[in-house]
Amino acid sequence: MSTPTVLIRSSVLAKPVATVHVGRHVMTSKSTPHSARYVGVGKWVVDYLPGRQLTKDEAITAMKIAAAPQRPEVGRWAATVGLTAAEAVGMAAMRFGAAAERAIGADR
C-alpha cells in the first residue's frame, strides 16, 4: 500500500515548502531528520516536541517548521502549536543537534 504524501505550499505560485510523507503511524520528510509518530486517539508526537500531543494538522505544521525554519511563515506556523518562531526553530535545532551528537558518540 502506498503512503499518502502531503505537498505543502505557502501560496499557489510559491515553491513547495516541504513534502511530508504521512503514513498510518509515522510522518517523515526528506527535508529534515525529524519525524512524528501516531500515538492513538487522533494524536501525534513530533520528536523535537516531546510530551506534546498534537493533532494531525498540527504535527504536519511542526514538520514544516523543522523542514523549512527560514521561511517567513514560521511565526504563524509556530503559533498553531503554541510556540514562538524562535522557540520552535530552536527546539528543532537543539533536538537535531543532540541526536547527531549521540549518533557519533560526541556526548561522552
N, C-alpha and C positions, 0 to 999 in steps of 0.2 A: 504494500500500500504506500502511495507516495505521500510525502509530508507537505502540508499546505505551506505556502510561502506568503508572507505579508510584505509587500513593497511599500515602503513609507515615502511619501513625497510631501515636501513642505508647501508646494503650490503646484498648480497644473503645469507650468513651464519649467519648474526647477528640476535639477538633477535629483535622483533619489537620495534620501538621507542615509538609509541603510536598508538592507534586506534582512529581515528577521524571519528565521525559519521556525514555525510554530508546529510542534508535534503534539501528540496526546499528553506527554508528560515532561517535555523539555522545550525550551526556546534557545536558539543559538543564532549567531551571526558571524559571517566571515570577517566582519569589520571590527570585532572585539573578542577577546578570550572569555569574556563574561557570559554567563548563561542564567536562565531561570528554570526552575523546576516546579511542576504542578504538585501541590500538597493536599489536594482534595477540597471538596465543597466549594469549587469555583475560585480557589485561591492559589496564588503563585508566590514563590520566594526567589528573588534575584540575589545572586551570590554576593554582590557588594552591598546589599541592604539586608543583612541577616536579622532575623527576628521580625521583619515586616512582612505581613501577608498582604499581597496586592491582588486586585482583580486582573483579569487577562489583559485588558486595555492598559492598566497602569504598568503591568510588567513589560508590555511592548514598549511603552514610553520610557521606562527605565533602561531597557536595552538600547533605545535610540540615543539616550544620553551617553551611555558607555561607548557606543559606536561612533558618535559624532559630537564630542564635547565642545568643539569650537564653533558650532552653529549658533546663530543669534537666537534661535528658538529655545535654547536650553533653559533659560529662565522660566519660560511658560511651561515647558515640559516638567521641570523640577517641581514647580508649584503643584502640579497634579499628583505628585507623590509626597507632598508635604515638606519639601526641602527648598532651599535657595539654590541658585545655579552653582554657587561656589561650594556648597555642601555636597551636592550631587556629584559634581565633577571631581571634587577632592576625594570623596568616598570611593568612587570608581577607580581613581588613580592609585589610592593607597591600597585598596584590596588587590589590585592587579600587581602592584609592586611587591607586596608581601608574598603573594603566591609565587611570583617569579623568583624571589629570593629563596623561598623554601625549595623550589624545584632544583636550584643549582647548589643548595646547601650553604648559602651565604648567611643564614641565621645562626650558625654555630659559633 
